[in-house]
């Protein structure tokens, strides 16, 4: 963030919020991709698509976990921080090198109900 030219006060505030997001929830779920059991192709086009299918699979699994949690009255928050700090995640958790951290979910009972800042569905869906 310093390289991006952000003021120290902004950096401190973001770091404080990040720490809260990681330390307050009772459960964190890390979604990782391993290409170990995926198909191996000799050309980069198909190999990249195989990787994309793996990312989609991890994402769908985490999304289903979020839906199941909501059904049980639990809150979740999707965080992409592992994408930006994969080496640190590997070191901190002792993950196998072949595991690629993709997303982190916080999971727990919501502290409070808040108003959604999301756009209404009709503003983001095009029905044809």
MDTraj code that builds the backbone (N, CA, C; nanometers):
import mdtraj as md
import numpy as np

residues = "UNK UNK UNK UNK UNK UNK UNK UNK UNK UNK UNK UNK UNK UNK UNK UNK UNK UNK UNK UNK UNK UNK UNK UNK UNK UNK UNK UNK UNK UNK UNK UNK UNK UNK UNK UNK UNK UNK UNK UNK UNK UNK UNK UNK UNK UNK UNK UNK UNK UNK UNK UNK UNK UNK UNK UNK UNK UNK UNK UNK UNK UNK UNK UNK UNK UNK UNK UNK UNK UNK UNK UNK UNK UNK UNK UNK UNK UNK UNK UNK UNK UNK UNK UNK UNK UNK UNK UNK UNK UNK UNK UNK UNK UNK UNK UNK UNK UNK UNK UNK UNK UNK UNK UNK UNK UNK UNK UNK UNK UNK UNK UNK UNK UNK UNK UNK UNK UNK UNK UNK UNK UNK UNK UNK UNK UNK UNK UNK".split()
xyz = np.array([
    [0.0812, -0.1190, 0.0000],
    [0.0000, 0.0000, 0.0000],
    [0.0861, 0.1261, 0.0000],
    [0.2037, 0.1146, 0.0634],
    [0.2958, 0.2290, 0.0601],
    [0.3418, 0.2540, -0.0823],
    [0.3680, 0.1468, -0.1572],
    [0.4098, 0.1617, -0.2966],
    [0.3004, 0.2245, -0.3821],
    [0.1744, 0.2054, -0.3394],
    [0.0617, 0.2654, -0.4107],
    [0.0431, 0.4118, -0.3742],
    [0.1230, 0.4610, -0.2786],
    [0.1158, 0.6010, -0.2398],
    [0.0048, 0.6348, -0.1417],
    [-0.0492, 0.5328, -0.0741],
    [-0.1553, 0.5610, 0.0224],
    [-0.0981, 0.6248, 0.1482],
    [-0.1712, 0.7177, 0.2069],
    [-0.1252, 0.7803, 0.3310],
    [-0.1180, 0.6776, 0.4450],
    [-0.0278, 0.7005, 0.5383],
    [-0.0096, 0.6081, 0.6508],
    [-0.1380, 0.5886, 0.7297],
    [-0.2180, 0.6917, 0.7426],
    [-0.3433, 0.6787, 0.8181],
    [-0.4388, 0.5811, 0.7495],
    [-0.4441, 0.5855, 0.6185],
    [-0.5298, 0.4937, 0.5419],
    [-0.4761, 0.3515, 0.5552],
    [-0.3457, 0.3350, 0.5442],
    [-0.2834, 0.2025, 0.5568],
    [-0.3125, 0.1445, 0.6946],
    [-0.2948, 0.2242, 0.7990],
    [-0.3205, 0.1774, 0.9356],
    [-0.4660, 0.1347, 0.9530],
    [-0.5575, 0.2134, 0.8988],
    [-0.6999, 0.1807, 0.9091],
    [-0.7313, 0.0506, 0.8362],
    [-0.6738, 0.0317, 0.7193],
    [-0.6982, -0.0922, 0.6430],
    [-0.6374, -0.2129, 0.7135],
    [-0.5193, -0.1965, 0.7690],
    [-0.4568, -0.3071, 0.8423],
    [-0.5382, -0.3436, 0.9655],
    [-0.5875, -0.2435, 1.0361],
    [-0.6697, -0.2675, 1.1548],
    [-0.7964, -0.3449, 1.1159],
    [-0.8607, -0.3027, 1.0068],
    [-0.9821, -0.3710, 0.9601],
    [-0.9505, -0.5142, 0.9158],
    [-0.8384, -0.5346, 0.8500],
    [-0.7991, -0.6694, 0.8076],
    [-0.7775, -0.7606, 0.9281],
    [-0.7095, -0.7087, 1.0296],
    [-0.6874, -0.7882, 1.1516],
    [-0.8201, -0.8265, 1.2158],
    [-0.9127, -0.7313, 1.2226],
    [-1.0443, -0.7600, 1.2797],
    [-1.1152, -0.8694, 1.2000],
    [-1.1099, -0.8592, 1.0687],
    [-1.1784, -0.9575, 0.9829],
    [-1.1199, -1.0974, 0.9983],
    [-0.9927, -1.1048, 1.0378],
    [-0.9286, -1.2352, 1.0543],
    [-0.9366, -1.2885, 1.1965],
    [-0.9416, -1.2008, 1.2945],
    [-0.9351, -1.2451, 1.4338],
    [-1.0705, -1.2534, 1.5033],
    [-1.1710, -1.1817, 1.4557],
    [-1.3007, -1.1814, 1.5231],
    [-1.3882, -1.3029, 1.4942],
    [-1.3950, -1.3521, 1.3716],
    [-1.4853, -1.4649, 1.3452],
    [-1.4388, -1.5911, 1.4182],
    [-1.5356, -1.6727, 1.4622],
    [-1.4973, -1.7969, 1.5292],
    [-1.4372, -1.9008, 1.4346],
    [-1.4706, -1.8910, 1.3048],
    [-1.4234, -1.9901, 1.2074],
    [-1.3772, -1.9193, 1.0808],
    [-1.2637, -1.9628, 1.0284],
    [-1.2166, -1.9204, 0.8968],
    [-1.2000, -2.0457, 0.8124],
    [-1.2456, -2.0391, 0.6882],
    [-1.2338, -2.1514, 0.5943],
    [-1.1495, -2.1037, 0.4772],
    [-1.0402, -2.1732, 0.4518],
    [-0.9526, -2.1378, 0.3409],
    [-0.9789, -2.2315, 0.2241],
    [-1.0164, -2.1744, 0.1101],
    [-1.0370, -2.2529, -0.0113],
    [-0.9092, -2.2566, -0.0928],
    [-0.8608, -2.3770, -0.1192],
    [-0.7355, -2.3947, -0.1946],
    [-0.7597, -2.4833, -0.3157],
    [-0.6779, -2.4636, -0.4166],
    [-0.6808, -2.5460, -0.5372],
    [-0.5505, -2.6232, -0.5473],
    [-0.5647, -2.7512, -0.5737],
    [-0.4493, -2.8334, -0.6070],
    [-0.4747, -2.8925, -0.7447],
    [-0.3799, -2.8793, -0.8330],
    [-0.3935, -2.9350, -0.9676],
    [-0.3492, -3.0805, -0.9732],
    [-0.3126, -3.1353, -0.8594],
    [-0.2566, -3.2703, -0.8517],
    [-0.3458, -3.3773, -0.9170],
    [-0.4766, -3.3700, -0.8960],
    [-0.5666, -3.4709, -0.9513],
    [-0.6406, -3.4246, -1.0763],
    [-0.6004, -3.3097, -1.1284],
    [-0.6642, -3.2560, -1.2484],
    [-0.5936, -3.3131, -1.3720],
    [-0.6596, -3.3019, -1.4866],
    [-0.5993, -3.3491, -1.6109],
    [-0.4789, -3.2631, -1.6470],
    [-0.3817, -3.3252, -1.7106],
    [-0.2608, -3.2554, -1.7535],
    [-0.2567, -3.2568, -1.9061],
    [-0.2487, -3.1381, -1.9659],
    [-0.2491, -3.1253, -2.1118],
    [-0.1151, -3.0725, -2.1610],
    [-0.0759, -3.1114, -2.2814],
    [0.0522, -3.0640, -2.3346],
    [0.0471, -2.9197, -2.3855],
    [-0.0746, -2.8675, -2.4109],
    [-0.0824, -2.7311, -2.4638],
    [-0.1364, -2.6361, -2.3562],
    [-0.0897, -2.5119, -2.3637],
    [-0.1226, -2.4128, -2.2610],
    [-0.2709, -2.3740, -2.2616],
    [-0.3359, -2.3777, -2.3779],
    [-0.4774, -2.3412, -2.3851],
    [-0.5619, -2.4346, -2.2990],
    [-0.5492, -2.5647, -2.3211],
    [-0.6297, -2.6598, -2.2436],
    [-0.5853, -2.6652, -2.0978],
    [-0.4559, -2.6501, -2.0734],
    [-0.4075, -2.6542, -1.9352],
    [-0.4610, -2.5354, -1.8558],
    [-0.4626, -2.4176, -1.9182],
    [-0.5188, -2.2998, -1.8505],
    [-0.6673, -2.3196, -1.8229],
    [-0.7401, -2.3777, -1.9183],
    [-0.8826, -2.4034, -1.8969],
    [-0.9043, -2.5060, -1.7859],
    [-0.8173, -2.6025, -1.7743],
    [-0.8259, -2.7000, -1.6649],
    [-0.8085, -2.6296, -1.5306],
    [-0.7139, -2.5342, -1.5248],
    [-0.6935, -2.4562, -1.4031],
    [-0.8172, -2.3713, -1.3720],
    [-0.8746, -2.3093, -1.4756],
    [-0.9954, -2.2288, -1.4562],
    [-1.1086, -2.3162, -1.4027],
    [-1.1224, -2.4377, -1.4548],
    [-1.2265, -2.5281, -1.4042],
    [-1.2020, -2.5612, -1.2568],
    [-1.0772, -2.5741, -1.2183],
    [-1.0452, -2.5982, -1.0781],
    [-1.0835, -2.4800, -0.9908],
    [-1.0526, -2.3591, -1.0364],
    [-1.0900, -2.2379, -0.9631],
    [-1.2422, -2.2298, -0.9508],
    [-1.3122, -2.2603, -1.0598],
    [-1.4584, -2.2581, -1.0556],
    [-1.5115, -2.3599, -0.9548],
    [-1.4516, -2.4771, -0.9495],
    [-1.4965, -2.5807, -0.8566],
    [-1.4787, -2.5379, -0.7114],
    [-1.3624, -2.4803, -0.6800],
    [-1.3391, -2.4318, -0.5434],
    [-1.4389, -2.3211, -0.5107],
    [-1.4609, -2.2310, -0.6044],
    [-1.5530, -2.1196, -0.5825],
    [-1.6953, -2.1692, -0.5594],
    [-1.7383, -2.2652, -0.6390],
    [-1.8729, -2.3198, -0.6208],
    [-1.8866, -2.3911, -0.4866],
    [-1.7847, -2.4637, -0.4460],
    [-1.7892, -2.5314, -0.3166],
    [-1.8024, -2.4296, -0.2032],
    [-1.7236, -2.3226, -0.2095],
    [-1.7323, -2.2197, -0.1060],
    [-1.8665, -2.1465, -0.1119],
    [-1.9162, -2.1224, -0.2327],
    [-2.0465, -2.0586, -0.2468],
    [-2.1573, -2.1433, -0.1869],
    [-2.1515, -2.2749, -0.2088],
    [-2.2504, -2.3643, -0.1489],
    [-2.2393, -2.3652, 0.0028],
    [-2.1175, -2.3577, 0.0541],
    [-2.0983, -2.3476, 0.1988],
    [-2.1629, -2.2193, 0.2518],
    [-2.1482, -2.1102, 0.1776],
    [-2.2093, -1.9836, 0.2188],
    [-2.3616, -1.9939, 0.2207],
    [-2.4197, -2.0602, 0.1205],
    [-2.5651, -2.0783, 0.1176],
    [-2.6119, -2.1650, 0.2340],
    [-2.5404, -2.2726, 0.2605],
    [-2.5764, -2.3602, 0.3723],
    [-2.5649, -2.2855, 0.5049],
    [-2.4624, -2.2047, 0.5190],
    [-2.4444, -2.1267, 0.6418],
    [-2.5608, -2.0288, 0.6596],
    [-2.5993, -1.9601, 0.5529],
    [-2.7105, -1.8653, 0.5600],
    [-2.8388, -1.9371, 0.6011],
    [-2.8593, -2.0566, 0.5485],
    [-2.9774, -2.1361, 0.5842],
    [-2.9803, -2.1661, 0.7340],
    [-2.8635, -2.1799, 0.7932],
    [-2.8532, -2.2094, 0.9367],
    [-2.8465, -2.0837, 1.0227],
    [-2.8608, -1.9661, 0.9601],
    [-2.8585, -1.8413, 1.0346],
    [-2.7192, -1.7876, 1.0613],
    [-2.6210, -1.8408, 0.9901],
    [-2.4831, -1.7951, 1.0064],
    [-2.4486, -1.6925, 0.8992],
    [-2.3552, -1.6068, 0.9310],
    [-2.3066, -1.5094, 0.8347],
    [-2.1720, -1.5528, 0.7808],
    [-2.1421, -1.5107, 0.6601],
    [-2.0124, -1.5394, 0.5980],
    [-1.9626, -1.4137, 0.5296],
    [-1.8347, -1.4098, 0.5076],
    [-1.7743, -1.3015, 0.4302],
    [-1.6623, -1.3607, 0.3453],
    [-1.6700, -1.3380, 0.2161],
    [-1.5698, -1.3866, 0.1210],
    [-1.4555, -1.2867, 0.1160],
    [-1.3335, -1.3345, 0.1339],
    [-1.2156, -1.2480, 0.1271],
    [-1.1168, -1.3061, 0.0264],
    [-1.0637, -1.2206, -0.0581],
    [-0.9678, -1.2626, -0.1604],
    [-0.8232, -1.2392, -0.1193],
    [-0.8004, -1.2021, 0.0047],
    [-0.6651, -1.1723, 0.0515],
    [-0.5637, -1.2824, 0.0203],
    [-0.6011, -1.4123, 0.0279],
    [-0.5015, -1.5154, -0.0030],
    [-0.4406, -1.5039, -0.1423],
    [-0.5153, -1.4452, -0.2360],
    [-0.4606, -1.4260, -0.3705],
    [-0.3414, -1.3316, -0.3692],
    [-0.3431, -1.2354, -0.2777],
    [-0.2395, -1.1331, -0.2718],
    [-0.1282, -1.1671, -0.1732],
    [-0.1484, -1.2734, -0.0952],
    [-0.0499, -1.3074, 0.0083],
    [-0.0291, -1.4582, 0.0165],
    [-0.0223, -1.5239, -0.0988],
    [-0.0122, -1.6702, -0.1013],
    [0.1107, -1.7220, -0.0261],
    [0.2253, -1.6562, -0.0432],
    [0.3467, -1.7016, 0.0264],
    [0.3304, -1.6935, 0.1772],
    [0.2696, -1.5846, 0.2252],
    [0.2480, -1.5676, 0.3686],
    [0.1492, -1.6712, 0.4215],
    [0.0445, -1.7012, 0.3442],
    [-0.0536, -1.8024, 0.3841],
    [0.0140, -1.9391, 0.3932],
    [0.0965, -1.9724, 0.2946],
    [0.1696, -2.0993, 0.2977],
    [0.2571, -2.1094, 0.4230],
    [0.3319, -2.0028, 0.4499],
    [0.4216, -2.0041, 0.5671],
    [0.3438, -2.0144, 0.6979],
    [0.2401, -1.9342, 0.7114],
    [0.1649, -1.9288, 0.8369],
    [0.0945, -2.0610, 0.8675],
    [0.0437, -2.1270, 0.7640],
    [-0.0344, -2.2485, 0.7850],
    [0.0408, -2.3769, 0.7528],
    [0.1607, -2.3642, 0.6980],
    [0.2364, -2.4834, 0.6613],
    [0.1686, -2.5645, 0.5522],
    [0.1083, -2.4955, 0.4568],
    [0.0373, -2.5639, 0.3479],
    [0.1349, -2.6324, 0.2534],
    [0.0929, -2.7438, 0.1938],
    [0.1746, -2.8040, 0.0886],
    [0.1912, -2.7055, -0.0275],
    [0.3060, -2.7076, -0.0901],
    [0.3349, -2.6161, -0.2019],
    [0.2324, -2.6279, -0.3143],
    [0.1802, -2.7484, -0.3349],
    [0.0880, -2.7705, -0.4467],
    [-0.0510, -2.7106, -0.4206],
    [-0.0790, -2.6628, -0.2991],
    [-0.2072, -2.6003, -0.2679],
    [-0.1997, -2.4513, -0.2972],
    [-0.2903, -2.4031, -0.3784],
    [-0.2959, -2.2622, -0.4154],
    [-0.4117, -2.1956, -0.3395],
    [-0.3812, -2.1123, -0.2401],
    [-0.4882, -2.0466, -0.1650],
    [-0.5637, -1.9479, -0.2537],
    [-0.6963, -1.9636, -0.2582],
    [-0.7771, -1.8798, -0.3471],
    [-0.8666, -1.7824, -0.2727],
    [-0.9282, -1.8266, -0.1646],
    [-1.0245, -1.7411, -0.0953],
    [-1.0347, -1.7830, 0.0503],
    [-1.0778, -1.6889, 0.1310],
    [-1.0949, -1.7125, 0.2732],
    [-1.2363, -1.6715, 0.3105],
    [-1.3073, -1.7608, 0.3795],
    [-1.4412, -1.7293, 0.4279],
    [-1.4370, -1.7153, 0.5789],
    [-1.4970, -1.6095, 0.6290],
    [-1.5215, -1.6030, 0.7722],
    [-1.6625, -1.6582, 0.7933],
    [-1.6815, -1.7218, 0.9072],
    [-1.8074, -1.7912, 0.9332],
    [-1.8439, -1.7750, 1.0795],
    [-1.9650, -1.7323, 1.1061],
    [-2.0110, -1.7187, 1.2432],
    [-2.1471, -1.6525, 1.2490],
    [-2.1973, -1.6386, 1.3706],
    [-2.3242, -1.5690, 1.3871],
    [-2.3016, -1.4198, 1.3691],
    [-2.3866, -1.3538, 1.2897],
    [-2.3694, -1.2103, 1.2684],
    [-2.3817, -1.1332, 1.4001],
    [-2.2963, -1.0344, 1.4185],
    [-2.3007, -0.9515, 1.5387],
    [-2.4262, -0.8650, 1.5377],
    [-2.4690, -0.8230, 1.4196],
    [-2.5872, -0.7381, 1.4071],
    [-2.6396, -0.7467, 1.2653],
    [-2.7646, -0.7175, 1.2498],
    [-2.8233, -0.7111, 1.1166],
    [-2.7990, -0.5719, 1.0602],
    [-2.7467, -0.5645, 0.9426],
    [-2.7207, -0.4353, 0.8803],
    [-2.7940, -0.4241, 0.7490],
    [-2.8139, -0.3036, 0.7058],
    [-2.8770, -0.2805, 0.5768],
    [-2.7782, -0.3175, 0.4665],
    [-2.8279, -0.3820, 0.3647],
    [-2.7434, -0.4226, 0.2536],
    [-2.7092, -0.3020, 0.1662],
    [-2.5851, -0.2974, 0.1219],
    [-2.5430, -0.1917, 0.0299],
    [-2.5428, -0.2419, -0.1144],
    [-2.5967, -0.3616, -0.1341],
    [-2.5989, -0.4190, -0.2685],
    [-2.7084, -0.3553, -0.3530],
    [-2.6828, -0.3516, -0.4817],
    [-2.7820, -0.3001, -0.5757],
    [-2.8982, -0.3992, -0.5827],
    [-3.0176, -0.3507, -0.6113],
    [-3.1313, -0.4411, -0.6294],
    [-3.1052, -0.5349, -0.7476],
    [-3.1600, -0.6540, -0.7401],
    [-3.1398, -0.7562, -0.8428],
    [-3.1718, -0.7044, -0.9823],
    [-3.2793, -0.6285, -0.9950],
    [-3.3205, -0.5811, -1.1278],
    [-3.2185, -0.4859, -1.1900],
    [-3.1264, -0.4328, -1.1104],
    [-3.0228, -0.3449, -1.1641],
    [-2.8993, -0.4205, -1.2124],
    [-2.8857, -0.5462, -1.1772],
    [-2.7649, -0.6196, -1.2128],
    [-2.7899, -0.7442, -1.2967],
    [-2.9167, -0.7721, -1.3285],
    [-2.9495, -0.8900, -1.4090],
    [-3.0186, -0.8448, -1.5366],
    [-2.9776, -0.9027, -1.6466],
    [-3.0413, -0.8762, -1.7752],
    [-3.1178, -1.0026, -1.8142],
    [-3.2496, -0.9938, -1.8178],
    [-3.3326, -1.1071, -1.8566],
    [-3.3594, -1.0980, -2.0067],
    [-3.3373, -1.2052, -2.0776],
    [-3.3564, -1.2051, -2.2234],
    [-3.4552, -1.3122, -2.2631],
])
top = md.Topology()
chain = top.add_chain()
for i, resn in enumerate(residues, 1):
    res = top.add_residue(resn, chain, resSeq=i)
    for name in ("N", "CA", "C"):
        top.add_atom(name, md.element.get_by_symbol(name[0]), res)
traj = md.Trajectory(xyz[None], top)
